[in-house]
């Protein structure tokens, strides 16, 4: 079973076609053979008719001869009447024979010769009758030359009749043999073709059976595989959910003891600060500062675990230009404070939740402002175009058949080294010291989470001190 | 201390507060915070929902009315062992002579479902425990101020 070749659908097709061709050829041969049999049957019947007519003709000539003799010997008029009737008979038979053998040149010549001989005899008969009527007897009419002429005439007629019979007999023999041959061949041909067709049919049937069996096995394999895949996906979904749940619970429960640390160190500071000696107060301050930072980390982690968990009813068409303009109005003071210049291009509508996109662009813009060059006013532009297929192909999570918007958020800030382009999106990853730039490094990871949840990707391009560009690919809204 | 007490006495009878809180640290912090504005005996504590219900129904050991006076308001934590906050709240609102006592949910949770449910069950406020002691003092002051001076309570 292991090495057994699996019949392909192509083989099955070829077998079926061969079977069909054989059946058609077999039918054609059978039809042709049947045609031949009919043809030879007709021919045989035709030959026997010719033979019959020839014999009748010969008899009618003999009959005439007899009647003439009867008349000249007895003088009885009845013989003469019989003679006249048989004369008409002979003419009809000759014409019939001629019509029957139209396809045969030899027979036509023979019949023509026969007609000549018969006419010659008839002329003699007429002359004899005329003489007899005139003289009442045949004395002086008959002589030895006439007698030998009569004998010659008969043997010649007989010869011609025999010749005609011979030719027809030969034809009859030949056609009969052909007929027999054809009748004998028919069952053999039909049988052979049937056998062939049945064999090929069986082979086809067996192939189809094998093919179906293989197909069923393949189907089962595929179903098992699909189920496995589904299980795996479910498992992955579950573990993802668990992970998010974990992040939520962990950060939530972590807040409890942290709140207490902060509260008790507040109390300690308030009531016993003056009693602390040496570095005591410094340590206490460090505890407070560390607690505050930890709280920030925990709240960010909570925010990250919640990001992208928007209810389905909040997902709709979002006009990016509207969302971003509104967001910019809300943070106008901060923008003016930094003398930032923000320009918006023509931005598309995309699917998602308004609050999420608002967060995305707020994160990106505040990021750009935060990492602006100290001596230069921040300039940020947001533009959009249709993404090229080459770009879409670079990301395995995107679907090649879909169209994507490419939204670019570019700034003139301090930029970053190319090699960090991926790292900046990871949670709590920072490229700069806490002293230089505040923040936990959660903003971009939340941004990425939201974009990916909406079926898109985000990636950054930059070089140190050359500004940075954040590229977002989001699918077109399909109707 | 004297002046404070005097001022309180001179305006209103200070409100009696019952705190249901299982966490020792939180209990200590809440008491410390209330101490800033209220005399010690005005705030009593129970460690879970079961004790809270026993207290309110004056079941032993809470049958001494002088030692365990009827509270004007209740501060109720949600996550407690045995009888939790929500069960205790439901029981309080079921009892005819207890349901007029305002219950303030005082918890670490900021879960929207928790907020929705407890208000529906008849709680009067929902407060998430503040992150620092300073904040906690502000909140306890506000509670005390609001329930003793701003609003009128049933007898």
Interface residues (C-beta under 8 A of the other chain):
Chain A: X252 X255 X256 X258 X259 X260 X262 X263 X264 X266 X267 X270 X295
Chain B: X23 X25 X26 X29 X32 X108 X129 X130 X131 X132 X133 X134 X136
